[in-house]
Amino acid sequence: MLYTIVSDIPGRLRLRCPVGTLDDNETRGISHTLMRLEGVRQAEAHAANASVLIVFEPSCRQRVLDAVDMLDVLALPREGAGVESFAGQVELAAERNRFVLRVVGHVASRYARRWLLPMPLHVAWVILKGLCYVANGLRYVAEGRLTVEVLDAMAIGASLVRGRYGDADAVMFLLGLSNILEGHVQSRAHLALREGLITRPQTVWAIIDGQDTQVSISKVREGMLLRVGMGSVLPVDATVIAGEGSLDEASLTGESHLVHKDVGSTVYAGTALEEGELTVRVTAAPGEARIDSIATLVEQSASLKAGVQGKAERLADSLVPLNLLAFFAIMALTRNVEKAMIVLMVDYSCAIKLSTPVAVMSAMGEASDLSVVVKGGKYLEALAAADTVVFDKTGTLTHASPQVEKVLAFGAIDEDDVLRYAACIEEHFPHSMARAIVREARRRQLSHERELHAKVHYVVAHGISTHVGSDRMIIGSAHFVFEDEGVEKPDDLDARIAREAPSSSVVYLAREGRLVGAICIADPLRDEAREVISRLRDLGVRRMIMLTGDSKAAAAHVADELELDDYHAQVLPEDKSSHVDALKAQGHTVIMVGDGINDSPALASADVSVALSDASDIARAVADVAVMDNSLESLVTMRVLAQRLMRRISWDYRFIVGFNSLLIAGGVVGLVPVTTAAYLHNGTTLSVVGLNMRGLLRKSEHLGQVSSGQGAASRLSWS
């Protein structure tokens, strides 16, 4: 980014850009990005005068300026991006710039040294640089670790001892270039992963003038009071001032057990409230939360690595002793240092260790480009291996925007009152059925802006209870209303619903233990559902199962339409999880696709879980794969991408072993000089790493995925 420093005092910089180069979206993105830097306390960008004010810890000055230098805001879209997405774009652009500069700098520095430095100085530089590699290798040996770094150190050290400075320089150059490539791919994937780890709702319930008021997350400020209900994700860091509950802090710590919170406890953005209700005071505005700064710790956790990645690292290190043994064996048999050097210059470990993580990280980056966030490499491996897919029904196989089809009233209140009370209660909870009720009330112009009820209590996957005046009112499923709460069920209710709305999902409303209303909600199938099920079968998925809390009639209708292998209706959340656990115990690798609060236990139990963009906050927080375009077709795309990734890794192994074996054999019999072998080995390693950065899907498949037209899924093949 072009700028001039107009004020520079310890811990404070003011920068000026050319007037007219920044708009409001860009200034918000720049401010947000700079605030993420460690040590930055304040960052303000202003479009009117094209200035940027940064307050930071004095020791961070150079880091701040480096970050600003890397910003390429003029190359980014200027419209339609929110702060979070725009900031992500800025960071990705900055990473691309850093990568290009590093490659150019690495290549230029090598040839500048060779052409401009006198030979003695060039040799001295090679020796000093080589000794750094040797020292690093000795450190690993001292720690009792025989790794790839030890082989690199021996190869460089042996070249220096023999006066082969050109060989040593070439090896170090190629190693450096490989590291730059690997670092770039990892950085791109980490940026995408970090955004996926941070789940924030778009709206929150703020306490304003003593009333619960729904406001945009962008309006939340430090010191505000928020009400957080069960099933919600904390939008900000805060302190609990009332209530108690149990939080899932897996997004923050990686640990899945619940943590109890009460008055005085600190709660963090991105954590999910599994039980209870909290009133909290905001201590850090959105974008300044603890999870923003520590997400990198989560993304780098070994638990997120693919099994093949860990296997590659272990295999690479296990081959090092064999290389050393081969070196000494050839020395003893041939008495020829040149021939023995071949197994130091040409090893299997380096290429294996570099190629697999780059392939995995590149695939994660490609998924991000397709609006899919994968929260760890191991989930790609599970996506490729899965033989069973378990679907939720409502909002997953059916449209995420269902419509109220019929409102039935019983007793003293009419249909409008049923809908008004239901909307007032349900608007507190982010579920597609609740949103349908709220939309219908708004369409009928039924005002419910004034809270008609007292505090609401949500029972996961069952329903809600509250008080209207002195009357207790409940709303929810048939199981909750008629079985758990003991409300008397009219004899003709099922027949009436079957006659007037046979395929609908039904939400029941009761007051003081008596049924007063039933809301029938049409839940039509997604347009792409049949095609997606068919394509998944073509891609090797053997079983398709649906788990739903809905009625048997509605579930049977969907299962028949989609030709599913099995379905279970009126399933409670804990039972969904039990079904998934049972499938895993039978030896199946399970993908769970869901969207609701009630799906979160099953999502957490599956080998890999997928949530669509309209999913509840808690579902997206728990899910391993977050689909941002709200299409089931992305499931097909990710299956294809994951399978191709595993085939790419398998091909890498075969090629690396085969080619390097030929080089070693050629070197031992004297057909391939050591120098040539070193160039070929390092060059092919670099090539494999570079090739693994290529996309796994063809351009036409990318276009098919993001298209909204019919049959996009069918354009993807697994070949």
WOVEN-V408725 format. One record per pair of residues at least 6 apart in sequence whose C-alpha atoms are under 7 Angstrom apart, sorted by the first residue. I is the first residue (numbers start at 1). GAP is how many residues later the second one is. Records with the same first field share a line. If there is no record, write none. Layout:
I: GAP  GAP
This chain:
1: 67  68  69  70  71  72
2: 15
3: 12  13  14  15
4: 11  12  13
5: 9  10  11
6: 8  9  10
7: 6  7
8: 6
10: 48
11: 44  45  46  47
12: 42  43  44
13: 40  41  42
14: 37  38  39  40
15: 36  37  38
16: 34  35  36
17: 33  34
18: 32
19: 30  31
20: 30
22: 25  28
23: 24
24: 23
25: 53
26: 47  52
27: 18  19  20
28: 17  55
29: 54  57  58
30: 15  57
31: 12  13  14
32: 55  255
33: 54
34: 9
35: 6  7  8
36: 257
39: 17  18  21
40: 15  16  17
41: 14  15
42: 12  13  14
43: 10  11  12
44: 8  9  10
45: 6  7  8
46: 6
70: 24  27  28
71: 19  22  23
72: 18  21  22
73: 17
92: 96
99: 85
113: 9
114: 8
123: 42
126: 39  43
127: 33
130: 26  27
133: 20
134: 19  20  23
137: 12  13  16
140: 6  10
146: 171  174  175
147: 170  173
148: 169  172  201  202
151: 193
154: 190
155: 189  190
156: 12
159: 6  8  9
160: 8
167: 508
174: 508
178: 508
182: 176
185: 173  176  177
186: 175
188: 177
189: 172  173  175  176
190: 109
192: 173  176  181
193: 106  180  181  182
194: 101  102  105
196: 177  179
197: 54  98  178
198: 72  93
199: 71  418  421  422
200: 33  35  70  417
201: 32  34  416
202: 14  15
203: 11  12  13  14
204: 10  11  12  13
205: 7  8  9  10  21  22
206: 6  7  8  9  19  20  21
207: 6  18  19  20
220: 65
221: 61  64
222: 60  61  62  63
223: 58  59  60
224: 57  58
225: 54  55  56  57
226: 53  54  55
227: 51  52  53
228: 49  50  51
229: 47  48  49
230: 43  44  45  46  47  228
231: 41  42  43  366  387
232: 40  41  385  386
233: 37  38  39  40  384  385
234: 34  35  36  37  38
235: 34  35
236: 32  33  46  48  49  50  53
237: 30  31  32  45  46  47  52
238: 28  29  30  42  43  44  45  46
239: 25  26  27  28  41  42  43  44
240: 22  23  24  25  26  38  39  40  41
241: 22  23  38  39  40
242: 21  36  37  38
243: 19  20  34  35  36
244: 17  18  19  32  33  34
245: 15  16  17  28  30  31  32  33
246: 12  13  14  15  27  28  29  30
247: 11  12  13  24  25  26  27
248: 8  9  10  11  23  24  25  26
249: 6  7  22  23
250: 6
251: 19  20
252: 19  39
254: 44
268: 22
269: 20  22
272: 346
304: 72  73  74
305: 71  72  73
306: 71  72  73  75
307: 71
309: 47  48
312: 40  41  44
313: 40
316: 32  33  34  36  37
317: 32
319: 30
320: 29
323: 20  21  24
326: 17
327: 13  14  16
330: 10
331: 6  9
338: 336
339: 328  329
341: 333
342: 322  325  332
343: 321
345: 333
346: 314  318  331  332  335
347: 313
348: 308  309  312
351: 305  334
352: 301
354: 335
355: 333  334  337
356: 293
358: 331  334  335
359: 333  334
360: 17
362: 331
363: 282
364: 10
366: 329
367: 6
371: 256  257  258
372: 253  254  255  256
373: 252  253  254
374: 250  251  252
375: 249  250
379: 229  245
380: 262
381: 261
382: 225  226
383: 225  256  259
384: 255  258  259
385: 204
386: 155  203  204  205
387: 153  154  155  156  201  202  203
388: 153  154  155  156  200  201  202  203
389: 154  155  156  201  202  203
390: 154  155  156  201  202  203
391: 154  155  156  201  202  203
392: 154  155  156  201  202
393: 153  154  155
394: 129
395: 37  200
396: 198  199
397: 128  129  132
398: 125  126  127  128
399: 124  125  126  127
400: 32  214
401: 31  35
402: 30  31  34  119  120  121
403: 33  118  119  120
404: 32  33  36  115  116  117  118
405: 115  116  117
406: 113  114  115
407: 8  111  112  113
408: 7  109  110  111
409: 6  9  107  108  109
410: 105  106  107
411: 105
418: 99
419: 22
420: 21  26  28
423: 14  15  18
424: 24  27  28
426: 8
427: 7  8  11
430: 186
431: 165  185
452: 16
453: 13  14  15  16
454: 12  13  14
455: 11
456: 8  9  10
457: 7  8  9
458: 6  7
460: 137  138
461: 111  112  137
462: 14  15  18
463: 12  13  14  17
464: 10  11  12
465: 8  9  10
466: 6  7  8
467: 6
471: 40  41
472: 39  40
473: 37  38  39
474: 35  36  37
475: 32  33  34  35
476: 31  32  33
477: 30  31
478: 30
481: 6  27
482: 6  7
487: 26  27  28
488: 26
501: 19
503: 50  51  54
504: 16  17  18  19  50
505: 15  16  17  18  45  49
506: 12  13  14  15
507: 11  12  13
508: 9  10  11
509: 6  7  8  9
510: 6  7
528: 104  105
529: 103
530: 32
531: 182
532: 100  101  104  181
535: 101  179
536: 100
539: 179
543: 22
544: 20  21  22
545: 19  20  21  22
546: 20  21  22
547: 20  21  22  24  29
548: 20  21  22  23
549: 20  21  22  23
550: 19  20
551: 18  19
552: 17  18
555: 14
559: 8
573: 25  26  28
574: 27
576: 26
577: 24  25  28
580: 22  25  26
581: 24
584: 6
589: 18
590: 16  17  18
591: 15  16  17  18
592: 11  14  16  17  18
593: 16  17  18
594: 16  17
595: 16  17  20  21  24
596: 19  20  23
597: 19  21  22
599: 20
600: 18  19  22
603: 6  19  20
604: 18
608: 16
609: 14  15  16
610: 13  14  15  16
611: 8  9  12  14  15  16
612: 14  15  16  18
613: 14  15  16  17
614: 16
620: 6
627: 7
633: 80
634: 71
636: 77
640: 77  78
641: 55  56
644: 52
645: 51
660: 21
663: 14
666: 6
667: 6  7
701: 14  15
704: 8  11
705: 7  8
